[in-house]
């Protein structure tokens, strides 16, 4: 579930910091990899084809993840203009990157027993707590990034549908991110996305 930061403990903040770094690196790599598969080399040239979280980190998106469990990465630049024949593959790459990220949730559930078996108890508890936080963040991340507006991942759709509008929003990216943080703080985005968030948790976690 989306959350405000008023009830956060220091331990939760630390867990979310680690989880947000992992999430940024993995999703950024997935997205850059799929864009490369459809023929766009721009992310690779910009060193985005990497699981290094600092290659993809948006400071405000990171803050959104830590405070509100609603994170996003730094927008991915792609080759423009997008030819008509590449628009459908672009949609597939964007949604595919979110699906690959979402697939980490059941994967984490599968490796949990192994962690308990091979690690000392205290270390296992710490790792499992971080993984629980990561699973929680992943679902909220996928839900919010389905909104096709910059700076969110599917906001790249605007690059193919309306390059001028996308360029305008990119030039004002800081304002866009601040506005998104404000809407998270006010509870507007969490309220609108709550049904999708709860549905996805039911499907992915309880299957």
C-alpha positions in Angstrom: 0.0 0.0 0.0 1.0 3.6 -0.5 1.9 5.4 2.7 2.7 8.7 4.2 6.0 9.3 6.0 4.6 10.3 9.4 4.7 6.8 10.8 8.1 5.9 9.5 10.8 4.6 11.9 14.5 4.9 11.2 14.8 1.2 10.5 12.0 1.4 7.9 13.7 4.4 6.3 17.0 2.4 6.1 15.2 -0.6 4.6 13.5 1.6 2.0 16.8 3.3 1.1 18.4 -0.1 0.3 15.2 -1.4 -1.5 14.9 1.8 -3.6 18.5 1.5 -4.7 18.0 -2.2 -5.7 14.7 -1.3 -7.5 16.2 1.6 -9.4 19.1 -0.5 -10.7 17.0 -3.5 -11.7 14.2 -1.6 -13.4 16.5 0.8 -15.1 18.5 -2.2 -16.5 15.4 -4.0 -17.6 14.1 -1.0 -19.5 17.4 -0.2 -21.1 17.8 -3.8 -22.1 14.4 -4.0 -23.8 14.9 -0.7 -25.5 18.1 -2.1 -26.9 16.3 -5.2 -28.1 13.9 -3.1 -30.2 16.9 -1.3 -31.8 17.3 1.8 -29.7 21.0 2.2 -28.7 20.6 5.6 -26.9 20.2 4.2 -23.3 23.3 2.0 -23.9 25.4 5.0 -25.1 24.3 6.9 -22.0 25.5 4.1 -19.7 21.9 3.1 -18.8 22.4 -0.5 -19.8 23.6 -1.4 -16.3 22.1 -2.6 -13.0 24.1 0.2 -11.2 21.3 2.1 -9.4 23.2 5.4 -9.6 23.0 5.2 -13.4 19.2 5.4 -13.1 18.5 7.2 -9.9 16.2 10.2 -9.7 16.7 11.9 -6.4 13.1 13.0 -6.2 11.9 9.6 -7.3 14.1 8.1 -4.7 12.6 10.4 -2.1 9.2 9.4 -3.2 10.0 5.8 -2.7 11.5 6.3 0.7 8.7 8.6 2.0 5.7 7.3 0.2 6.6 3.9 -1.3 6.0 5.4 -4.8 9.3 5.6 -6.7 10.4 6.4 -10.2 13.8 6.4 -12.0 15.4 9.1 -14.0 13.6 9.3 -17.4 15.2 7.2 -20.1 16.2 9.2 -23.2 15.4 7.4 -26.5 16.0 8.0 -30.2 13.7 10.6 -31.7 11.6 10.7 -33.7 10.1 7.3 -33.1 9.2 5.7 -36.4 5.6 4.4 -36.7 6.8 0.8 -37.0 8.6 1.1 -33.7 5.7 2.4 -31.7 4.2 -0.9 -30.8 7.6 -2.4 -29.9 8.1 0.6 -27.7 4.9 0.0 -25.9 5.9 -3.7 -25.5 9.3 -2.6 -24.1 7.8 -0.2 -21.6 5.2 -2.7 -20.3 7.7 -5.5 -20.5 10.1 -3.7 -18.2 7.4 -3.3 -15.6 6.4 -6.9 -15.9 10.0 -8.0 -15.5 10.2 -5.8 -12.4 6.9 -7.2 -11.1 8.2 -10.8 -11.6 10.8 -10.1 -9.0 8.0 -10.3 -6.3 7.3 -14.0 -6.7 11.0 -14.7 -7.3 11.9 -13.2 -4.0 9.2 -15.3 -2.3 10.9 -18.4 -3.8 14.3 -17.6 -2.5 13.2 -16.7 1.0 13.6 -20.3 2.4 17.1 -20.6 1.0 18.1 -17.4 2.8 16.9 -18.8 6.1 18.8 -22.0 5.6 22.2 -20.6 4.5 22.5 -17.4 6.6 23.0 -16.8 10.3 19.7 -16.0 12.0 20.3 -12.2 12.6 21.7 -11.7 9.1 18.8 -13.6 7.6 16.3 -11.5 9.4 17.9 -8.3 8.1 18.0 -9.6 4.6 14.4 -10.8 4.7 13.2 -7.5 6.1 14.9 -5.7 3.1 13.4 -8.2 0.7 9.9 -7.7 2.2 10.3 -4.0 1.7 11.5 -4.5 -1.8 8.5 -6.6 -2.7 6.2 -3.9 -1.2 7.9 -1.1 -3.1 8.0 -3.0 -6.4 4.2 -3.3 -6.5 3.6 0.4 -5.8 6.4 1.2 -8.3 4.7 -0.7 -11.1 1.3 0.8 -10.4 2.4 4.4 -10.4 4.7 3.9 -13.4 1.8 2.7 -15.5 0.7 6.4 -15.7 1.9 7.5 -19.1 3.4 10.8 -18.1 6.9 11.9 -17.5 8.9 11.3 -15.3 7.3 7.9 -15.0 8.5 5.0 -17.2 5.6 4.7 -19.5 5.8 8.5 -20.0 8.1 7.6 -22.9 5.0 6.9 -24.8 4.6 10.6 -25.3 7.9 10.6 -27.2 6.3 8.6 -29.9 2.8 10.1 -29.8 3.6 13.8 -29.2 7.3 14.6 -29.3 6.7 18.3 -28.8 4.6 17.8 -25.7 7.1 15.3 -24.4 10.0 17.8 -25.0 8.0 20.5 -23.2 7.5 18.2 -20.2 11.1 17.1 -20.2 12.3 20.7 -20.1 10.2 21.2 -16.9 11.0 17.8 -15.4 11.9 19.2 -12.0 8.5 20.9 -11.7 6.8 17.6 -12.9 8.6 15.6 -10.2 7.9 18.2 -7.5 4.2 18.2 -8.5 4.1 14.4 -8.3 5.7 14.5 -4.8 3.2 17.1 -3.7 0.3 14.9 -5.0 1.8 11.9 -3.1 2.1 14.0 0.1 -1.6 15.2 -0.3 -2.7 11.6 -0.8 -4.3 12.3 -4.3 -2.2 9.8 -6.2 -2.5 7.0 -3.5 -6.3 7.5 -3.4 -6.6 7.2 -7.2 -4.3 4.2 -7.5 -5.4 2.3 -4.4 -7.8 -0.1 -6.3 -5.1 -1.1 -8.8 -2.5 -1.4 -6.1 -4.7 -3.7 -4.0 -5.7 -5.8 -7.0 -2.1 -6.3 -8.1 -1.0 -7.3 -4.6 -3.8 -9.9 -4.5 -2.7 -11.3 -7.9 1.0 -11.3 -7.4 1.4 -12.2 -3.7 -1.6 -14.4 -3.1 -2.0 -15.5 -6.7 
